[in-house]
Amino acid sequence: MIRIIAALLAATALLTTHQALASDSCRPTRDGKDRVAPANGCPSGYHMRGACCESFSAMSPSNTTVKTCPPGTVSSLGTCVAKK
């Protein structure tokens, strides 16, 4: 009886671990394509690849980079203009 309970507990632990690992498997690819877990199919712009939905194109670069202007100019509305 104790062996049966121990086997059931071990099986439950293994299944829970597998599900936890599977939820983290949809990570962005090295070439910058986003990957998400499918929920009733893939969203628009994504296709099924393995167990994840992968975007058709790479993600756009982050807009957090600061653009610097050459000496003698200032940034105005995203472009560099001469100082007045």
C-alpha positions in Angstrom: 0.0 0.0 0.0 2.8 2.4 0.9 4.6 1.6 -2.4 1.5 2.5 -4.4 1.1 5.9 -2.6 4.8 6.6 -3.1 4.5 5.8 -6.8 1.5 8.0 -7.1 3.3 10.9 -5.4 6.3 10.4 -7.7 4.1 10.4 -10.8 2.3 13.6 -9.7 5.7 15.3 -9.0 7.0 14.3 -12.5 3.9 15.5 -14.3 3.9 18.8 -12.4 7.6 19.3 -13.2 7.0 18.5 -16.9 4.1 21.1 -17.1 6.2 23.7 -15.4 9.1 23.2 -17.9 6.7 23.2 -20.9 5.3 26.6 -19.9 8.8 28.2 -20.1 9.8 26.6 -23.4 8.3 29.3 -25.7 11.2 31.8 -25.5 12.3 34.2 -28.3 14.6 32.7 -30.9 18.2 33.7 -31.3 17.3 35.5 -34.6 14.9 37.7 -32.7 11.5 36.0 -33.5 9.0 36.1 -30.7 7.5 32.7 -29.5 4.4 32.4 -27.5 2.4 29.5 -26.1 -0.6 28.6 -28.3 -4.0 29.4 -26.8 -6.8 28.0 -29.1 -4.4 28.5 -32.0 -1.8 31.0 -32.9 -2.5 34.8 -33.0 -2.4 36.8 -36.2 1.2 37.1 -37.5 2.3 33.8 -35.9 2.6 30.2 -37.2 2.8 26.9 -35.3 6.4 25.7 -34.9 6.9 22.8 -32.6 4.9 23.4 -29.4 4.9 27.2 -29.8 3.6 29.9 -32.0 6.5 31.7 -33.7 6.2 35.2 -35.3 6.8 35.5 -39.1 9.3 38.3 -38.7 11.8 39.3 -36.0 10.8 41.7 -33.2 11.6 45.3 -33.8 14.5 46.6 -31.8 13.8 48.3 -28.5 13.0 52.0 -28.6 14.9 52.6 -25.3 18.2 53.5 -27.1 19.1 57.1 -26.8 20.0 58.8 -30.1 22.9 61.2 -29.8 23.4 64.2 -32.1 26.7 65.4 -33.4 28.3 68.4 -31.8 26.6 71.7 -32.7 23.2 70.1 -33.0 20.3 69.3 -30.7 17.6 66.7 -30.8 14.2 68.0 -31.9 11.2 65.7 -32.5 13.5 62.8 -33.1 15.9 64.5 -35.5 19.1 66.4 -35.1 18.8 70.2 -35.9 21.4 72.9 -35.7 21.6 74.9 -32.5 20.1 78.4 -32.8 
